[in-house]
Amino acid sequence: MPGDTCCDAVLLISELTTNAVLHTGTGQVLCGLTLTGDGKRLRIELHDEDSAPVRPPEREAGPDDESGRGLLLVRQLAESWGSTRSTRAGGKVVWAELTAHP
């Protein structure tokens, strides 16, 4: 994957992990990465044990807020993203997908 795509992936993993740790109140988060056969599409998954609603709430951060921009970054960087119930962790999985562009 090109360097820009890798940087975006690292930031997405960081934001999704931070959100899971800060907002779920669970002690364990499982991260999964899947690269397609052609090596051009990366799927990032963060599984948690939280039984809260599947779709994480989005909010708008004010200009002076020091937090609250995680999902905004996810929306801007990912080609697609979403969430569903996790069969691995018993809570939910929040996922994001990137496509490598040359």
PyMOL commands that set and color helices and strands:
alter all, ss='L'
color gray80, all
select helices_A, chain A and resi 3-24+70-77
alter helices_A, ss='H'
color red, helices_A
select strands_A, chain A and resi 29-35+41-48+80-85+92-99
alter strands_A, ss='S'
color yellow, strands_A
deselect
rebuild
show_as cartoon
